[in-house]
Amino acid sequence: MGMRRGRAVLAVCAVGLILTGCSPTLPAAQPPVTARPEITRAAQGPALRIETDFALPGDPDPCQAARFPEVLSDPGQIEQLGGATLAVPFDRGPMPNASGETIVDATGVPVAYVVAENDVFSTVGARLCVGEQWLRWVNFARRDGEALYVGDTLNIDAHTILSVGDQNGSVSSNEFPEGFVLPPQR
């Protein structure tokens, strides 16, 4: 009889909960633990490789490594691209939609990028800490637009705008608008 009474009480409670629209309180689910990104040196040079595509609050911004050249005593000597002071690109390492090969100079600074399958123009710019506008400027003379083809060479170095880069095996001859500032070309 005690067992029946316990079941009856339990059934009445369940019906009461259903009728009032309440549900029994379950223990709250714990949020998943998110690991901090692992930062390791890339094989190509002094670039950091970020294993995840996010940064936690308080973590250093990996693109802070897009260093600006030392300020010269004569401001007229500071090299510019389109009116902006040149930044030094920094390779954060392969990531989704930017998994191509980075070509570096003798000091380990990225100077060109070979496009891989599924690469996206803006993501390549983010990977190299130069952004989409920088890629547009340094590739404008030799490419028509942002369409990427596997094997394309994207220029990253503002000093080789007129000599590095192609699009689907072709090289364009686009002219910059009058007054657009280019650093000395090699």
N, C-alpha and C positions, 0 to 999 in steps of 0.2 A: 504494500500500500504506500509506503514512503517513497518508493521509486516512481510510482504513478503520479503521486502528488508533485514531486520535483519536476517531472516532465510537463505536467499541466501548468505549473507556475512558469516554467520556461516558455511554453507555447503561448501563454497569455502575454508575457513580456514581449515576445517576438511580434505578436499581432498588434500590441500597443505601439511598438516602435514603427511598424509599417503604417498604421493608421495615422500616426502623428507626423509621418514623413521623416522621422529621425532614423539615423543609422547608428549602430553601435560604434563606439570610439575604438579605432584600431591604433596600434602604435604607429607614430609618424615614421614614414620612410626616411632614412638618412640620405642626405645628398651624396652623390658619388665623390670620392676623393680624387682630385685632379693633381696629377704629378707636375712638378715644375719642369719646364723645358730643359732638356739636356743640351749643354753647349760644349761643343768640341771644336778643335782646330780642323779646318778643311785641309785636304791633301794638297790643294793647289797653291796655297800661300797663307797669308796672315788672316784670311777671312774666317769668321765664326760660322758654324753651321748650327742652325736652330732646328731641333728635331720636331717641333710642333709649330703650328702656324699662329700662335697667340703668345702674348706676354702677360705675365701676372703683374698686378699692381706692385710697384717698387722695383721690378726687374729693370735692368738697363735696356734702353731701346737699342736693338742691334744695329739700327741704321744710324745711330750716333757716330758710328765708325765712318760714315760718309763725311770724312774730314774735309775741312776747307784748308787750302794752302796757307802757309804763314802769311800774315799781313806784312806787306813790304813797306818800307819807310816812305816810298813814293807811291801814293794811291794810283797814279797813272800807270804803274807797272803791274797792277793786279789784272790777271787775265780774266776775260769775261766771255760768256756765250749768250748772245741775245740780251745783254744787259745784266745778266746774273753772274756772280762770282762763281768760278769753277769749283765743283765739288769733286772729291776723289771717290769713285765708285767702290762699293764694298759688297762682296758676294756672301749672301746669307746661306748659300747652299741650295741644292735641288729642292723643289717643292712642287706640289700639284700645279700644273699649267705653266711651269717654268723649270723643266728638268733637263734642259740642254747643257752643252759644254761651255764653260767659261774659259776664255783665253786670257792669260795674264801676262804682264810685262815682267822684266827682270826683277822688279821689286815686289811682285805678287799682286799688283793692282790690276783689276779686270780692264781689258781694252777692247775686247770683242766677245761675242756670244754666238754660238752655233745653235740654231733653233731645232728643237726636238718635236716629236709628234704631240699634239694637243697643247702646245705652248700658246699663251695669250700675251699680247703686247704689254698690257698694263701689269700683269703678274711678273713678267720678266723684269720690268722696271722696278717693281717692288722688291724682287729678289736681289737686285743689284743696288738697291737703296738710291736709285737716281730718279725714279718716278717716270710716269708716262710722258710728261712734257719734255723731259731731258731726252728720252729715246726719240721722240718726234724730231727734236732739233738736230741731234747728232746723226740722224739717219735721213733727214729730209732731202739732201742733195742727191742721194743715190737710190732712194726707194720711192715708190708711189703708194702712199697710204700705209695702213697698219696690217694688211693681210700678210700672214706668216706662212711659209712653206718649209717643210722639213729640209734642213741643210742650209737655209738662208744664213748669211752672216750679218748680225746686227753690230753696228759700230757702237762702242761705249766711250771711246776716247775723243774728247772735243778737239784734239790736235790732228785727228785723221778723218775728219768729216768728208773731205774731198777724195780720200783714197781707200777707205775701208767700207765694205757693206755691199750687199746685193739683195735682190728679191726674185726668187724663183729662177735663179741663174742669170738674171739681167741686171744691168746697172743703168739707172736713170741719170739725167743731167738736169736736175731742178736747180733753179737759182733762188737764193735767198732774197727777201725784199730789201730794197735800198735802206741802208742804215743798220741792218742786222749785224751785230758785232760778233766776229769769229776770232778765236785765239789764233796765233800763228799756226799754220798747217805744216805737217811734215810729209 
